Amino acid sequence: MKYIDLTHTFKKTMPVFPGDTEAKLEQVAFFEKNSYNSFHVQTGMHVGTHMDAPFHMLAEGKKLSEFNPDKFIGRGKIIDTGVSKDIDVNLLKNHDIQNGDIVLVYTGHDQTFGTEEYYKSYPEISMAFAEYLVNAGIKILGLDFPSPDGFPYHIHKLLFKNDILIIENLTNLSELLSYPDFNIIALPAKFEAAGAPVRVIAQILYVK
């Protein structure tokens, strides 16, 4: 069995969505001086690879801490958008997406993570694409870019109203293109909050 990490590493400085608070990781104790190493982190919950819960944009939505652990594990399906930034429902027609699946959208935009371009110009998914996933009953939508849509966030709200979680800022999705059968394990830190950092792992079921 093989595992692929789909998570950006949280480093000393991290890119953040425009307008968000700066994120920092600072070493505050050193083995040579203190006989141990320790770090201090200052971050919002929507930095790096993270998971959004319905409470992020719905006044009465669930917080991440309210979901059972089985919500975070499921069969993975990857949607390759190719060279197009038009993420429309046509991309889903040849995929067998079922109730409880975790759907990942691969665009390659993660290659610009850490540059100005990453947050300045990124793909968005269409309403028809989102509605298809809602009707299919998926658990989670994962993206290798910052957000499924912009203000006024109709797609965010549609997904959240149907208890579909959103993972933003994934990476390494290209490594999944050769594997048709995999599970996703996406365990967020258990904060009583609208979002949290998440470690996302693909469990490859069959390796030749």
GUNU-853089 format. One record per residue (C-alpha): x, y, z. Coordinates in steps of 0.2 Angstrom, whole numbers, padded with zeros to 4 digits, always signed. Each point is the difference from the previous one (the first is absolute). Layout:
XYZ;...
***
This chain:
+0000+0000+0000;+0006+0018-0004;-0004+0016+0008;+0002+0018-0008;+0000+0016+0010;-0011+0013-0008;+0004+0014+0013;+0011+0015-0001;+0013+0001+0014;-0003+0014+0012;+0016+0010+0001;+0007+0015+0008;-0009+0012-0011;-0016-0005-0009;-0010+0008-0014;-0017+0006+0005;-0016+0005-0008;+0000+0019-0004;-0006+0009+0016;+0003-0015+0012;+0011+0002+0015;+0019-0005-0003;+0005-0017+0005;+0016-0004+0009;+0009-0016+0006;+0014+0005+0012;+0012-0010+0010;+0000+0006+0018;+0011-0013+0009;+0016-0008-0006;+0008-0016+0005;+0017+0007+0003;-0007+0013+0012;-0015-0008+0007;+0003-0018-0002;-0016-0001-0011;-0007+0007-0016;-0017+0009+0000;-0009+0011-0012;-0014+0013+0000;-0013+0001-0013;-0011+0015-0005;-0012-0003-0013;-0018+0002-0006;-0010-0016-0003;+0000+0002-0019;+0019+0000-0004;+0009-0014-0010;-0010-0016-0003;-0015+0002+0011;-0018-0006+0001;-0015+0012+0001;-0016-0005+0009;-0018+0007-0003;+0002+0012+0015;+0013+0009-0011;-0014+0008-0010;-0017-0005+0008;-0006+0007+0016;-0007-0016+0006;+0012-0012-0009;+0010-0013+0009;+0018+0002+0007;+0013-0012-0005;+0000-0007+0018;-0018-0006-0003;+0003-0012-0014;+0003-0019+0004;+0017-0006-0006;-0007-0011-0013;-0004+0016-0010;+0018+0003-0003;+0004-0017-0008;-0007-0007-0016;+0003-0006-0018;+0009+0013-0010;-0004+0006-0018;+0012+0012-0009;-0006+0012-0014;+0013+0005-0012;-0004+0017-0008;+0014-0001-0012;+0006+0017-0007;-0018+0008+0002;-0004+0011+0015;-0018-0003-0004;-0006-0012+0013;-0017-0004-0006;-0011-0015+0002;+0005-0008-0017;+0016-0005+0009;-0010-0012+0011;-0009-0010-0013;+0013-0014-0001;+0002-0002+0018;-0010-0012+0011;-0003+0012+0015;-0010-0008+0014;-0007+0004+0017;+0014+0002+0013;+0014+0004-0012;+0013+0012+0002;+0003+0010-0016;+0017+0008-0004;+0002+0013-0014;+0017+0000-0008;+0005+0016-0010;+0018+0001+0004;-0002+0018+0008;+0009-0006+0015;+0016+0002-0009;-0002+0019+0002;-0002-0002+0019;+0010+0013+0009;+0000+0012-0015;-0011+0016-0003;-0008-0010-0014;-0008-0013+0012;-0012+0012+0008;-0002+0012-0015;-0006-0011-0013;-0007-0017+0004;-0014-0012-0008;-0017-0001+0007;-0013-0013-0002;-0017+0002-0008;-0017+0000+0009;-0005-0015-0011;+0016-0010+0005;-0004+0004+0019;-0019-0005-0003;+0006-0017-0008;+0011-0004+0016;-0014+0005+0012;-0012-0012-0009;+0012-0014+0000;+0002+0002+0019;+0019+0002+0001;+0008+0003+0017;+0014+0012-0004;+0006+0011-0015;+0019+0002+0000;+0009+0013-0011;+0018+0004-0005;-0004+0019+0000;-0006+0012+0013;-0019+0000-0002;-0015-0008-0010;-0007+0018-0003;+0001+0018+0005;-0012+0013+0008;-0015-0003+0003;+0006-0018+0002;-0016-0008-0007;+0009-0017-0003;+0008+0000+0018;-0018+0002+0007;-0008-0013-0011;+0013-0013+0005;-0001+0005+0018;-0019-0001+0001;+0002-0018-0006;+0014-0004+0014;+0013-0001-0014;+0017+0005+0007;+0013+0009-0010;+0019-0003+0000;+0010+0015-0008;+0018+0001-0005;+0004-0019-0003;+0016-0005-0009;+0007-0015-0009;-0016-0005-0008;+0009-0004-0016;+0007-0015+0008;-0017-0007+0001;-0004+0000-0018;+0008-0017-0003;-0010-0009+0014;-0019-0003-0003;-0003-0007+0017;+0004+0010+0016;-0007+0005+0016;+0002+0017+0008;+0004+0003+0018;-0003+0019+0005;+0002+0003+0019;-0002+0018+0005;+0006+0006+0017;-0015-0001+0012;-0003+0018+0003;-0017+0007+0004;+0001+0011-0015;-0006+0004-0018;+0016-0008-0007;+0016-0008+0005;+0017-0006-0008;-0002-0018-0007;+0012-0013-0004;-0006-0009-0016;+0007-0017-0005;-0005-0011-0015;+0000-0018+0003;+0004-0009-0016;-0009-0017+0000;+0008-0009-0014;+0018+0003-0005;+0008-0010-0015;
***
